[in-house]
Amino acid sequence: MNASPDSSATIRLHLLGSVRLVGVPAADALLAQTRRTAVLAWLGIRQGAGFLRRDSLATMFWPEHDTASARGALRKVLHHLREALGEAAILARGDEEVRLDPAVVWCDVTALRDAHRRGAHAEALALYGAPLLDGFHANAPDFERLVATERRELAELAASLAWQLAESHDTNHDATQAGRLARSA
């Protein structure tokens, strides 16, 4: 299966800046639930990585629970996400792995990484409008730590892309654009 985000996907998950969900009638109700939003966000952040282990997700979001209780809590969250997003939005591989289907859910983080891999630096930089999950907190220490790492890596990538584009514009004698990009870096 193609891990690239599908621009024809019916749902758009924005994680760069404030969390936004477009194409979902009950988006506000879903995003009002912190744990559900956090699980959805992590599935979006890791969408390009393929399937994620349920045990890892359960431990990340419910470390205070035993394995069976944590998996039960995750199962309930995934059920609610499927209800809100549609059954096709979350793929499962057996009872052990899940992921967001990129053909159904487009995610800006995945799109940014994909554009960078393709060498479409201007496109990638345009997707980076603000830090990852800006202002969002889930009270899940492992999740918060991993998001902080992802946030830092994406910010560094955006700065690097801005510098590369600034240098390119400078080489092409476009000082105005080069200066704008250098300031954003």
C-alpha positions as a printed Julia matrix, in Angstrom:
185×3 Matrix{Float64}:
   0.0    0.0    0.0
   1.17   3.5   -0.77
   2.18   5.39   2.37
   2.0    8.76   0.63
  -0.89  11.02   1.54
  -3.64  10.96  -1.04
  -4.64  14.47  -2.1
  -8.09  13.07  -2.95
  -8.61  11.83   0.62
 -11.94  12.96   2.0
 -10.64  13.77   5.5
  -7.9   16.31   6.19
  -6.03  16.14   9.5
  -4.0   19.24  10.31
  -1.46  18.8   13.11
   0.95  21.62  12.28
  -0.35  24.42  14.47
  -3.67  23.83  16.19
  -5.31  20.46  15.6
  -7.97  20.7   12.9
 -10.06  18.03  11.25
 -11.82  18.84   7.98
 -14.4   16.63   6.28
 -15.75  15.11   9.5
 -19.24  16.27  10.57
 -18.58  15.61  14.27
 -15.02  17.02  14.25
 -15.58  19.43  17.14
 -17.02  16.71  19.38
 -14.17  14.35  18.53
 -11.46  16.96  19.11
 -13.03  17.91  22.46
 -11.9   14.5   23.77
  -8.21  14.89  24.6
  -7.23  11.21  24.61
  -9.05  10.5   21.35
  -7.41  13.53  19.76
  -4.0   12.4   21.02
  -4.41   8.89  19.58
  -5.62  10.33  16.27
  -2.71  12.78  16.25
  -0.15  10.04  16.87
  -1.67   7.9   14.11
  -1.38  10.94  11.85
   2.19  11.78  12.87
   3.27   8.18  12.25
   1.03   7.62   9.19
   4.01   7.37   6.85
   5.64   4.74   9.06
   2.92   2.19   8.33
   1.17   0.06  10.91
   1.65   0.72  14.63
   1.52  -1.92  17.33
  -1.56  -1.76  19.53
   0.49  -2.72  22.59
   2.8    0.26  22.03
  -0.15   2.61  21.65
  -1.88   1.21  24.74
   1.28   1.57  26.83
   1.93   5.09  25.52
  -1.52   6.43  26.33
  -2.48   4.37  29.4
   0.78   3.59  31.21
  -1.01   3.45  34.55
  -3.23   0.54  33.39
  -2.4   -3.12  33.14
  -2.04  -4.49  29.6
  -5.61  -5.77  29.28
  -7.15  -2.53  30.58
  -4.91  -0.36  28.39
  -5.78  -2.4   25.31
  -9.47  -2.14  26.22
  -9.19   1.64  26.53
  -7.41   1.79  23.16
 -10.09  -0.42  21.59
 -12.78   2.02  22.81
 -10.9    5.04  21.45
 -10.39   3.34  18.07
 -14.1    2.48  18.01
 -15.0    6.15  18.6
 -12.5    7.28  15.96
 -14.0    4.86  13.43
 -17.49   6.1   14.26
 -16.42   9.71  13.67
 -14.11   9.2   10.68
 -15.75   6.18   9.06
 -14.74   2.54   9.2
 -12.35   2.86   6.25
 -10.25   5.56   7.92
  -8.47   3.18  10.29
  -6.91   0.04   8.92
  -6.12  -2.98  11.07
  -3.73  -5.82  10.49
  -5.12  -8.56  12.66
  -5.68  -7.66  16.28
  -2.17  -6.3   16.76
  -1.64  -3.34  14.41
  -3.48  -0.23  13.22
  -2.87   2.82  11.05
  -4.67   5.65   9.32
  -5.48   4.88   5.71
  -3.73   7.58   3.63
  -6.33   7.1    0.88
  -9.01   8.29   3.32
  -7.15  10.59   5.73
  -4.71  13.21   4.44
  -2.34  14.5    7.15
  -0.2   17.62   6.82
   2.74  16.03   8.66
   2.79  13.1    6.24
   2.38  15.45   3.27
   5.29  17.6    4.48
   7.58  14.6    4.87
   6.51  13.21   1.51
   7.15  16.54  -0.24
  10.59  16.72   1.39
  11.44  13.19   0.24
  10.4   14.1   -3.3
  12.6   17.21  -3.21
   9.58  19.54  -3.37
  11.07  21.87  -0.77
   8.81  24.86  -1.41
   5.74  22.62  -1.11
   7.07  21.08   2.11
   7.86  24.47   3.63
   4.42  25.8    2.69
   2.85  23.01   4.77
   4.79  24.03   7.86
   2.7   26.88   9.22
   3.33  26.43  12.94
   4.85  23.96  15.41
   3.4   20.45  15.63
   0.34  20.24  17.92
   0.9   23.81  19.05
  -0.73  24.25  22.47
  -2.07  20.68  22.68
  -1.37  18.61  25.8
  -2.65  15.1   26.46
  -1.4   14.27  29.97
   0.37  11.19  28.59
   4.11  11.55  29.36
   5.42   9.17  26.68
   3.23  10.81  24.04
   4.32  14.3   25.15
   7.99  13.29  25.02
   7.68  11.75  21.56
   5.69  14.73  20.26
   8.36  17.11  21.59
  10.97  15.17  19.6
   8.8   15.21  16.47
   8.06  18.93  16.97
  11.77  19.72  17.2
  12.63  17.59  14.14
   9.89  19.19  12.02
  10.93  22.7   13.1
  14.56  21.93  12.22
  13.46  20.51   8.87
  11.39  23.62   8.12
  14.31  25.89   9.04
  16.67  23.85   6.86
  14.25  23.98   3.94
  13.86  27.74   4.33
  17.65  28.2    4.29
  18.02  26.0    1.22
  15.31  27.91  -0.62
  16.79  31.25   0.5
  20.19  30.24  -0.87
  18.59  29.16  -4.13
  16.78  32.48  -4.5
  19.98  34.35  -3.61
  21.85  32.42  -6.31
  19.11  33.4   -8.77
  19.44  37.08  -7.72
  16.03  37.23  -6.05
  17.13  39.09  -2.93
  13.59  39.89  -1.77
  12.49  36.27  -1.7
  15.86  35.15  -0.32
  15.55  37.65   2.54
  11.98  36.59   3.34
  12.96  32.94   3.47
  16.09  33.64   5.52
  13.97  35.5    8.08
  11.5   32.63   8.29
  14.37  30.18   8.81
